[in-house]
Each structure stands twice: as structure tokens, then as C-alpha cells.
Amino acid sequence: MPVVMAYDQEAAARSREDTKDMNRERAETHLRLLAEAELRHATAIPVGSADQWHAQRLFLAAQALTAVGAVEAGAAEQLQADTDLALMRRRPSRGATGAFPVTSLGMGHPPARSQRASWRVAPVGKVIRIRDGDVRRELLLVAYVQSADGARFTMAGWPFRRFTAEDDQGASYQVGFAGGHAAGELLLRPDPPRQIRWLDLTTTPGEPAARIDLSPPVRASDVTVTRTARSPGELLLDVIAAWILTNAAGFPQDTPERLAAADPELLPHPAAGLGDIVAALRAAEALSPASPVPGQLAGLCARLGISGHGILAPPAGDLPEPWLSMLSRYHRREPYPARAADGVAATVAGFPELDGASVTILGLHHSNGRTILHMLASDVTTGDDWAYTRGVRPPPVVWIRDSRGRWHTTRTDGVSPSGNVGDVTWWLEIVPALDRGTAWIDVVAGGRSAEIRARLPACPGGGR
């Protein structure tokens, strides 16, 4: 697999201050001061006032600092619980609900280091047609994956029943299903030997099996690694921008006035929380005072009509290229293009390690007007319940550039298994979905030390 290395000296020089260790003592101090301020605010409100649920600032700051690793999840949760208890003691008439949402941050334990060399990954790219009486359905098989957690196919569709499979050595397997309607997995039990060359998958009793080649020729993907330096805070703000742009893409393009009044629908919290997040990141030195990203986020909010966000930096007019591309597509009110035809683009591309995590792209599928990217991630933690953590930690920023030069954002569609483990299957929905005629895409993943870009075919192949 060809890997091209580059070095962005300008970005590295600008962000050198950002790459130093975060100030965890200042992060905890910031949370404690914020807790005291919120406590004073809450106790000054008359009982029964509609503003008694105002206290969200501590929760958002704690989530942001935990997401970037500036504070431990347990310490943040304990501080929130102590604040809630103090409020109940001062205001017993408020009852047991308290002022702050004492929600588990879901960070779990650090994952065990996986043995990536023991993975077996094979692109499949096959459409399997199944029936149950007069009902016909299709399964889109994307890739075959075998790791310490067993063997499975990543796929899209909804099986009627359990299937069976037989390998080239004559051994038989039961095939179960896990996942949702957009994407899931076919799980093989028992775990097959690593050296099998193919599997015959039987979906309907009495009908011929579909043969799945597990040793196909694999075309090497072009992978480029650009060494950069980005702070944890900048990465988190990029994730927040992706969240905003994802939600904005769902609004009708012919009613921009609706978008301008849609603050609650574009964010998972009050708009003012953006300013609280930026302040917390700066207090922890996870975000340099010289960083342009807060101003860029303020500029994005200005263009989308999000007011009262609380970011003190003046709105910037010069936004990152992916943000501008998505904004231009919306504000130009281009007609909706035809979505890509249902099918599978199977390819395998392994990313070098990024911020301690490794990712292998398994392919993508188009179905029901949606495009889902299938990935295998190792050395990550799952189970995060905050919108901006993307379902895994560390939260990589993944953008998509298509063959027409237009950018797309991504959002997590699912992670399996959901517990804290070293290897997980990770599905990202590409927003907007890829257009018909898109020949290839660049998958761009950004981290603290590098940006990795892989070019993949986007056209469905095989099985059609």
C-alpha cells in the first residue's frame, strides 16, 4: 500500500503551543469555579421559577474537558454529583431531581491494546438476494472481518432468519445477525480457521448457496499522511462544526429562513453552551488563545443564523475548506442531485496509527438514499453518550471529499459491540449522501499529530 508522507510546516509552527500537555490542574479548577457560580445562580432563583433548569454550563464544560482528556471522567462525575447534593441541601423543596444532569460520561476503561497483525480483512462487495415466501430482500455484504472477537461480515439489510455457511474444508457454521436497519453484522459461530479460502452462504433452505471469496485480489489504496499539529480543543471544535453542518444539511434548501430560526434543532444543547465549551478548553490549555478555530466556529454560527452562542472571538470570514464547501452547497440552493444507486463499493485501506488508535476502512454501501462507510477501529473506547464524542474515544474527525471536489461531513450511525473493547466495527453516515456518478472519495481523518487521507472507489462493484 503506497503511503506518501508530507509535513505542513506552517500548521506545525502555528500550533506548537497547542501540542504541549494540557493543564489538568487548571481544568479541574475551572470546573470547580463554574460549579460554585452555577450553585449561586441556582439558589438565587425563586422556587418554581422557569429558569431553575438553567444550570447546563457545568455539564457541558465537564463533558468537553473529559472528551479531550483534560480531566478524568470519574472526577468530573463526582464534582457534578457533589454540586447537585449541595444544591438539594440548600433547596430541599426542589426535590431529588436537582439542578444538574448527573449523567455518566461513558468513558469506561482504557481499551486493551489489540494485535492488529492478527486481523483478517477481505473486501466482499456482493449483493445476496433472499426470500421468504413472496417477500424478496437484498443483503449488501461489504467485507469479511476476523479478529479476536470472532468472524463476521459487515453488511446492510435485514435478514429474515439465521443463515448457515460452509467453508472450503467442509466445516459448517451458524450465521446470526447483530445491528440495525442501516448497517449491521452477520456473525459466524463457531469461529472459522484463519486459512479458509471461501464460504458458501445459504440464506434460503433448498436453494443454491452464494459463494463468498475470502482471498480476492486487493487493489492498494493511495494513503497520504500529512504531519501537522492540532490541539485537542481544535479537534473537538471541528467535531462540533461537523455536527452543526450535518443537522443543517437536513433542512429544505428552499426555506433558508427556517434555518435561521432553528438554533434548537442545530445543536444538542442551548447555543450559549458553545461559548462555555470554548472557555473550558482554553482554561485547560487544550486550546491556544491564538487558535483561529473559535472565531471560525463563530463565523459558521453567523452564516447559519445561530445566535447567542457565547463565543467571545469575533466571527471569522475565512473558514476551513470543508465547512465552506458544505455552506456553499446549501446557500447556493443547488437542486438535489440523484443519489447513488443501491450497491456496495468494497475496498480495504489501512490507516497508520492516529492518536493511539488504528482504523481500517472496509468499504461503503449505498441504500435507501444513504451512504454508510464501514470501518474497523482498534484501541478505542466506546460507549460515550455525548453527541460530540462520535461514539468512540479518541474522537477522530472524518471528512469526505468526492470526485467532484465537494466536501461531506460524517456522523456515527453505529458502533459494535457497544461495550468498552479494543476492536470495534464503526459505521459513519456520509452527509449529504454521495451523488450518482461519484467515481471516488477521499476519506480524511484528522488527529493531533497528523491528517491521513485515503482515496477509495465510490461506485458499487460486484454482485450487480
ABEGO torsion letter per residue (X at the ends): XBBBBBBBAAAAAAAAAAABBBBAAAAAAAAAAAAAAAAAAAAABBBGBAAAAABAAAAAAAAAAAAAGABBAAAAAAAAAAAAAAAAAABAAAEAAEABBBBBAGAEBBBBBBBAAABBBBBAGBBBBBBBEABBBBBBBABBBBBAAEBBBBBBEBBABBBBBBBAAGBBBBBBBBEBAABBBBBBOBBBBAABABBBBBABBGBBBBBBBABBBBBBBBBBBBBBBBBAAAAAAAAAAAAAAAAAAABBAABAAAAAAAAAAABABBAAAAAAAAAAAAAAGABBAABAAAAAAAAAAAAAGBBGAGBABBBBABBBAAAAAAAAAAAAGBBBBBBBBBEBBBBBBBBBBBGGBBBBBAEBBBBGGBBBBBBBBBGBBBGBABAAAGGBOBBBBBBBBBAAGBBBBBBBAEBOBABBBABBBBBBBBOBBBBBGBABBBBBBBBAABBBBBBBBABBBEGX
